[in-house]
Amino acid sequence: MNRTSIKLDEPLILVGCGNMGYALLRGWIDTSTVDPAAVHVVEPVRVLRERAVALGVNTHETCETLPRKAGIIVFALKPQAVQNELPSYQRFSDGTVFVSIAAGVPAGKLKLLLESPRIVRAMPNTPTSIGKGSTIIFTGSAVEDGELENVLSLFKAGGAVHQVTREDLIDAATAISGSGPAYIFYLIECLGDAARELGLPAEVASKLAKETVHGAAALAFASK
């Protein structure tokens, strides 16, 4: 029985293994979406690189030691790092699909930096780290259907995936799914504080607040 969910003719490269990059990587491996041997991670920070090693993938301090070809390259970089880092990957432009999770960096800029029209923008949110995330996807016509299916499978490892047909909608959706968890965390904190002020023990107050929000969300999904 094949343990992988998708077949890649060329390696999968992940650039950046910070919090979100590692969450994506962990999801791919834990769900057997890809074979660890097919994954190459570029991460200059040693401690972050070492946790990727523990998952059985190939790691690199710089892009210079990467394989010559790649099927998909996922850039899990902060927006301010895109300008300097992406041009180093122009040599992969022939046949490679480039995926960026850098917030606010438009596809047009990514195309210029990579010298390729084969661009996908993806915006996962923090619950992706536990497989309960929401990811918004936008891509142009240069990415073929089969290639896009592989990209979608990568993000489904972290939760739900939704496609939008206009790039401006990815930023609108990000305002909800990207910022939303922080508001929910604040709501939980407020509910917990209120419970303690009413005399409930701190541990009970905290659990009650989390359970209330969790239960309400489950009820919302169960409602028609």
BALOBA-1460 file (C-alpha; in Angstrom, 3 decimals):
// residues 224
<rec num="1" residu="m" x="0.000" y="0.000" z="0.000"/>
<rec num="2" residu="n" x="1.366" y="3.414" z="-1.004"/>
<rec num="3" residu="r" x="1.711" y="5.567" z="2.084"/>
<rec num="4" residu="t" x="1.665" y="8.881" z="0.203"/>
<rec num="5" residu="s" x="-1.434" y="10.784" z="-0.872"/>
<rec num="6" residu="i" x="0.151" y="12.585" z="-3.802"/>
<rec num="7" residu="k" x="2.741" y="11.591" z="-6.356"/>
<rec num="8" residu="l" x="5.488" y="14.068" z="-7.180"/>
<rec num="9" residu="d" x="7.724" y="13.543" z="-10.200"/>
<rec num="10" residu="e" x="10.199" y="16.065" z="-8.768"/>
<rec num="11" residu="p" x="11.146" y="17.040" z="-5.174"/>
<rec num="12" residu="l" x="8.986" y="19.257" z="-2.985"/>
<rec num="13" residu="i" x="10.936" y="22.185" z="-1.535"/>
<rec num="14" residu="l" x="9.890" y="24.146" z="1.554"/>
<rec num="15" residu="v" x="11.707" y="27.453" z="2.020"/>
<rec num="16" residu="g" x="11.477" y="28.537" z="5.645"/>
<rec num="17" residu="c" x="10.717" y="26.336" z="8.648"/>
<rec num="18" residu="g" x="9.473" y="28.869" z="11.188"/>
<rec num="19" residu="n" x="6.145" y="28.417" z="12.954"/>
<rec num="20" residu="m" x="3.914" y="28.227" z="9.878"/>
<rec num="21" residu="g" x="6.468" y="26.436" z="7.713"/>
<rec num="22" residu="y" x="6.951" y="23.798" z="10.373"/>
<rec num="23" residu="a" x="3.176" y="23.466" z="10.854"/>
<rec num="24" residu="l" x="2.782" y="22.765" z="7.138"/>
<rec num="25" residu="l" x="5.693" y="20.332" z="7.111"/>
<rec num="26" residu="r" x="4.430" y="18.482" z="10.178"/>
<rec num="27" residu="g" x="1.009" y="18.166" z="8.568"/>
<rec num="28" residu="w" x="2.444" y="16.715" z="5.364"/>
<rec num="29" residu="i" x="4.423" y="14.101" z="7.231"/>
<rec num="30" residu="d" x="1.862" y="13.224" z="9.926"/>
<rec num="31" residu="t" x="-0.884" y="12.673" z="7.331"/>
<rec num="32" residu="s" x="1.427" y="10.881" z="4.874"/>
<rec num="33" residu="t" x="0.551" y="13.459" z="2.234"/>
<rec num="34" residu="v" x="4.104" y="13.192" z="0.889"/>
<rec num="35" residu="d" x="7.056" y="10.888" z="1.377"/>
<rec num="36" residu="p" x="9.614" y="12.604" z="3.679"/>
<rec num="37" residu="a" x="12.398" y="11.519" z="1.322"/>
<rec num="38" residu="a" x="10.881" y="13.716" z="-1.397"/>
<rec num="39" residu="v" x="10.902" y="16.859" z="0.784"/>
<rec num="40" residu="h" x="13.783" y="19.336" z="0.970"/>
<rec num="41" residu="v" x="13.704" y="22.137" z="3.552"/>
<rec num="42" residu="v" x="15.807" y="25.302" z="3.294"/>
<rec num="43" residu="e" x="16.292" y="26.929" z="6.692"/>
<rec num="44" residu="p" x="19.363" y="28.960" z="7.759"/>
<rec num="45" residu="v" x="18.588" y="28.801" z="11.502"/>
<rec num="46" residu="r" x="20.134" y="25.630" z="12.913"/>
<rec num="47" residu="v" x="17.593" y="24.919" z="15.654"/>
<rec num="48" residu="l" x="14.717" y="25.232" z="13.177"/>
<rec num="49" residu="r" x="16.542" y="23.065" z="10.684"/>
<rec num="50" residu="e" x="17.106" y="20.378" z="13.316"/>
<rec num="51" residu="r" x="13.416" y="19.970" z="14.071"/>
<rec num="52" residu="a" x="12.837" y="19.405" z="10.357"/>
<rec num="53" residu="v" x="15.562" y="16.733" z="10.403"/>
<rec num="54" residu="a" x="13.610" y="14.942" z="13.143"/>
<rec num="55" residu="l" x="10.740" y="14.473" z="10.668"/>
<rec num="56" residu="g" x="12.975" y="12.593" z="8.266"/>
<rec num="57" residu="v" x="13.182" y="15.192" z="5.500"/>
<rec num="58" residu="n" x="16.245" y="16.538" z="3.715"/>
<rec num="59" residu="t" x="17.515" y="19.867" z="5.031"/>
<rec num="60" residu="h" x="19.720" y="22.628" z="3.629"/>
<rec num="61" residu="e" x="21.215" y="25.728" z="5.147"/>
<rec num="62" residu="t" x="21.008" y="27.561" z="1.800"/>
<rec num="63" residu="c" x="19.417" y="26.959" z="-1.583"/>
<rec num="64" residu="e" x="22.811" y="26.254" z="-3.138"/>
<rec num="65" residu="t" x="22.740" y="22.567" z="-2.172"/>
<rec num="66" residu="l" x="19.206" y="21.860" z="-3.394"/>
<rec num="67" residu="p" x="18.441" y="19.405" z="-6.200"/>
<rec num="68" residu="r" x="18.514" y="20.848" z="-9.717"/>
<rec num="69" residu="k" x="14.762" y="20.419" z="-10.263"/>
<rec num="70" residu="a" x="11.610" y="20.777" z="-8.168"/>
<rec num="71" residu="g" x="7.938" y="20.089" z="-8.753"/>
<rec num="72" residu="i" x="6.600" y="22.477" z="-6.114"/>
<rec num="73" residu="i" x="8.388" y="25.108" z="-4.047"/>
<rec num="74" residu="v" x="6.526" y="26.507" z="-1.036"/>
<rec num="75" residu="f" x="7.823" y="29.804" z="0.336"/>
<rec num="76" residu="a" x="6.927" y="30.015" z="4.030"/>
<rec num="77" residu="l" x="8.605" y="33.394" z="4.394"/>
<rec num="78" residu="k" x="7.709" y="36.676" z="6.042"/>
<rec num="79" residu="p" x="6.742" y="39.392" z="3.544"/>
<rec num="80" residu="q" x="9.888" y="41.415" z="4.237"/>
<rec num="81" residu="a" x="12.096" y="38.467" z="3.246"/>
<rec num="82" residu="v" x="10.503" y="37.870" z="-0.160"/>
<rec num="83" residu="q" x="12.375" y="40.578" z="-2.064"/>
<rec num="84" residu="n" x="15.808" y="39.196" z="-1.206"/>
<rec num="85" residu="e" x="15.116" y="35.466" z="-1.140"/>
<rec num="86" residu="l" x="12.955" y="34.690" z="-4.169"/>
<rec num="87" residu="p" x="15.368" y="35.666" z="-6.985"/>
<rec num="88" residu="s" x="17.677" y="32.832" z="-5.871"/>
<rec num="89" residu="y" x="15.010" y="30.372" z="-7.020"/>
<rec num="90" residu="q" x="14.659" y="31.633" z="-10.591"/>
<rec num="91" residu="r" x="16.716" y="28.657" z="-11.789"/>
<rec num="92" residu="f" x="13.736" y="26.411" z="-10.963"/>
<rec num="93" residu="s" x="11.291" y="28.342" z="-13.157"/>
<rec num="94" residu="d" x="11.049" y="25.657" z="-15.863"/>
<rec num="95" residu="g" x="8.224" y="23.324" z="-14.807"/>
<rec num="96" residu="t" x="8.071" y="24.361" z="-11.146"/>
<rec num="97" residu="v" x="4.942" y="25.596" z="-9.359"/>
<rec num="98" residu="f" x="5.763" y="28.332" z="-6.838"/>
<rec num="99" residu="v" x="3.543" y="28.701" z="-3.773"/>
<rec num="100" residu="s" x="3.807" y="31.714" z="-1.457"/>
<rec num="101" residu="i" x="2.200" y="32.192" z="1.949"/>
<rec num="102" residu="a" x="3.690" y="35.671" z="2.407"/>
<rec num="103" residu="a" x="0.808" y="37.934" z="3.424"/>
<rec num="104" residu="g" x="0.146" y="40.949" z="1.220"/>
<rec num="105" residu="v" x="2.695" y="40.098" z="-1.487"/>
<rec num="106" residu="p" x="0.734" y="40.096" z="-4.780"/>
<rec num="107" residu="a" x="1.100" y="37.493" z="-7.508"/>
<rec num="108" residu="g" x="2.417" y="40.139" z="-9.903"/>
<rec num="109" residu="k" x="5.414" y="40.819" z="-7.673"/>
<rec num="110" residu="l" x="6.037" y="37.114" z="-7.166"/>
<rec num="111" residu="k" x="6.035" y="36.604" z="-10.936"/>
<rec num="112" residu="l" x="8.639" y="39.328" z="-11.392"/>
<rec num="113" residu="l" x="10.898" y="38.043" z="-8.628"/>
<rec num="114" residu="l" x="10.731" y="34.447" z="-9.836"/>
<rec num="115" residu="e" x="10.474" y="35.187" z="-13.560"/>
<rec num="116" residu="s" x="7.610" y="32.710" z="-13.801"/>
<rec num="117" residu="p" x="3.808" y="32.943" z="-14.193"/>
<rec num="118" residu="r" x="3.281" y="29.623" z="-12.382"/>
<rec num="119" residu="i" x="2.298" y="31.206" z="-9.086"/>
<rec num="120" residu="v" x="-0.080" y="30.156" z="-6.300"/>
<rec num="121" residu="r" x="-0.871" y="32.377" z="-3.324"/>
<rec num="122" residu="a" x="-2.000" y="30.551" z="-0.202"/>
<rec num="123" residu="m" x="-2.954" y="31.995" z="3.176"/>
<rec num="124" residu="p" x="-3.192" y="29.396" z="5.967"/>
<rec num="125" residu="n" x="-4.082" y="30.454" z="9.498"/>
<rec num="126" residu="t" x="-2.595" y="29.405" z="12.836"/>
<rec num="127" residu="p" x="-4.988" y="26.468" z="13.577"/>
<rec num="128" residu="t" x="-3.278" y="24.769" z="10.633"/>
<rec num="129" residu="s" x="-0.676" y="23.704" z="13.194"/>
<rec num="130" residu="i" x="-3.200" y="21.234" z="14.703"/>
<rec num="131" residu="g" x="-4.973" y="20.247" z="11.492"/>
<rec num="132" residu="k" x="-7.924" y="22.580" z="12.108"/>
<rec num="133" residu="g" x="-6.872" y="25.459" z="9.881"/>
<rec num="134" residu="s" x="-8.447" y="27.332" z="7.001"/>
<rec num="135" residu="t" x="-6.403" y="28.133" z="3.907"/>
<rec num="136" residu="i" x="-7.398" y="30.515" z="1.119"/>
<rec num="137" residu="i" x="-5.954" y="29.746" z="-2.337"/>
<rec num="138" residu="f" x="-5.612" y="31.918" z="-5.436"/>
<rec num="139" residu="t" x="-3.880" y="30.963" z="-8.662"/>
<rec num="140" residu="g" x="-3.715" y="32.034" z="-12.274"/>
<rec num="141" residu="s" x="-4.262" y="30.063" z="-15.467"/>
<rec num="142" residu="a" x="-0.576" y="29.121" z="-15.885"/>
<rec num="143" residu="v" x="-0.889" y="26.391" z="-13.219"/>
<rec num="144" residu="e" x="-2.367" y="23.194" z="-14.628"/>
<rec num="145" residu="d" x="-5.279" y="21.415" z="-12.946"/>
<rec num="146" residu="g" x="-3.226" y="18.396" z="-11.859"/>
<rec num="147" residu="e" x="-0.546" y="20.623" z="-10.367"/>
<rec num="148" residu="l" x="-3.137" y="22.662" z="-8.507"/>
<rec num="149" residu="e" x="-4.654" y="19.486" z="-7.078"/>
<rec num="150" residu="n" x="-1.278" y="18.604" z="-5.580"/>
<rec num="151" residu="v" x="-1.000" y="22.083" z="-4.044"/>
<rec num="152" residu="l" x="-4.515" y="21.789" z="-2.610"/>
<rec num="153" residu="s" x="-3.608" y="18.409" z="-1.099"/>
<rec num="154" residu="l" x="-0.617" y="19.963" z="0.661"/>
<rec num="155" residu="f" x="-2.827" y="22.486" z="2.434"/>
<rec num="156" residu="k" x="-5.681" y="20.073" z="3.117"/>
<rec num="157" residu="a" x="-3.222" y="18.300" z="5.415"/>
<rec num="158" residu="g" x="-3.690" y="21.305" z="7.717"/>
<rec num="159" residu="g" x="-7.467" y="21.639" z="7.509"/>
<rec num="160" residu="a" x="-10.033" y="23.180" z="5.163"/>
<rec num="161" residu="v" x="-9.055" y="24.767" z="1.842"/>
<rec num="162" residu="h" x="-11.069" y="27.350" z="-0.103"/>
<rec num="163" residu="q" x="-10.315" y="28.759" z="-3.560"/>
<rec num="164" residu="v" x="-11.113" y="32.283" z="-4.692"/>
<rec num="165" residu="t" x="-11.185" y="33.437" z="-8.312"/>
<rec num="166" residu="r" x="-10.003" y="37.019" z="-7.740"/>
<rec num="167" residu="e" x="-6.750" y="37.914" z="-6.041"/>
<rec num="168" residu="d" x="-8.276" y="40.780" z="-4.071"/>
<rec num="169" residu="l" x="-10.526" y="38.233" z="-2.358"/>
<rec num="170" residu="i" x="-7.566" y="36.426" z="-0.815"/>
<rec num="171" residu="d" x="-6.754" y="39.545" z="1.203"/>
<rec num="172" residu="a" x="-10.409" y="39.983" z="2.166"/>
<rec num="173" residu="a" x="-10.636" y="36.363" z="3.301"/>
<rec num="174" residu="t" x="-7.357" y="36.654" z="5.196"/>
<rec num="175" residu="a" x="-8.852" y="39.469" z="7.250"/>
<rec num="176" residu="i" x="-11.362" y="36.910" z="8.532"/>
<rec num="177" residu="s" x="-9.485" y="33.611" z="8.743"/>
<rec num="178" residu="g" x="-6.055" y="35.081" z="9.409"/>
<rec num="179" residu="s" x="-7.014" y="37.637" z="12.050"/>
<rec num="180" residu="g" x="-10.035" y="35.774" z="13.393"/>
<rec num="181" residu="p" x="-8.198" y="33.346" z="15.695"/>
<rec num="182" residu="a" x="-6.614" y="36.235" z="17.615"/>
<rec num="183" residu="y" x="-10.072" y="37.700" z="18.290"/>
<rec num="184" residu="i" x="-11.332" y="34.289" z="19.432"/>
<rec num="185" residu="f" x="-8.358" y="33.920" z="21.785"/>
<rec num="186" residu="y" x="-9.175" y="37.343" z="23.209"/>
<rec num="187" residu="l" x="-12.818" y="36.337" z="23.652"/>
<rec num="188" residu="i" x="-11.725" y="33.214" z="25.539"/>
<rec num="189" residu="e" x="-9.491" y="35.341" z="27.749"/>
<rec num="190" residu="c" x="-12.350" y="37.734" z="28.498"/>
<rec num="191" residu="l" x="-14.747" y="34.894" z="29.308"/>
<rec num="192" residu="g" x="-12.157" y="33.337" z="31.613"/>
<rec num="193" residu="d" x="-11.549" y="36.658" z="33.382"/>
<rec num="194" residu="a" x="-15.285" y="37.142" z="33.869"/>
<rec num="195" residu="a" x="-15.642" y="33.636" z="35.278"/>
<rec num="196" residu="r" x="-12.858" y="34.244" z="37.811"/>
<rec num="197" residu="e" x="-14.412" y="37.561" z="38.845"/>
<rec num="198" residu="l" x="-17.628" y="35.650" z="39.533"/>
<rec num="199" residu="g" x="-15.731" y="33.402" z="41.937"/>
<rec num="200" residu="l" x="-14.908" y="30.346" z="39.857"/>
<rec num="201" residu="p" x="-11.475" y="28.771" z="40.426"/>
<rec num="202" residu="a" x="-8.903" y="29.791" z="37.818"/>
<rec num="203" residu="e" x="-8.550" y="26.312" z="36.285"/>
<rec num="204" residu="v" x="-12.306" y="25.847" z="36.017"/>
<rec num="205" residu="a" x="-12.740" y="29.354" z="34.596"/>
<rec num="206" residu="s" x="-10.154" y="28.716" z="31.885"/>
<rec num="207" residu="k" x="-11.616" y="25.368" z="30.885"/>
<rec num="208" residu="l" x="-15.168" y="26.721" z="30.942"/>
<rec num="209" residu="a" x="-14.233" y="29.579" z="28.613"/>
<rec num="210" residu="k" x="-12.498" y="27.277" z="26.108"/>
<rec num="211" residu="e" x="-15.274" y="24.675" z="26.241"/>
<rec num="212" residu="t" x="-17.911" y="27.331" z="25.660"/>
<rec num="213" residu="v" x="-16.261" y="28.614" z="22.500"/>
<rec num="214" residu="h" x="-15.424" y="25.115" z="21.269"/>
<rec num="215" residu="g" x="-18.976" y="23.927" z="21.863"/>
<rec num="216" residu="a" x="-20.507" y="26.966" z="20.201"/>
<rec num="217" residu="a" x="-18.349" y="26.417" z="17.113"/>
<rec num="218" residu="a" x="-19.342" y="22.731" z="16.973"/>
<rec num="219" residu="l" x="-23.000" y="23.704" z="17.298"/>
<rec num="220" residu="a" x="-22.612" y="26.254" z="14.492"/>
<rec num="221" residu="f" x="-21.211" y="23.552" z="12.190"/>
<rec num="222" residu="a" x="-24.061" y="21.207" z="13.165"/>
<rec num="223" residu="s" x="-26.712" y="23.825" z="12.409"/>
<rec num="224" residu="k" x="-28.222" y="24.122" z="8.936"/>
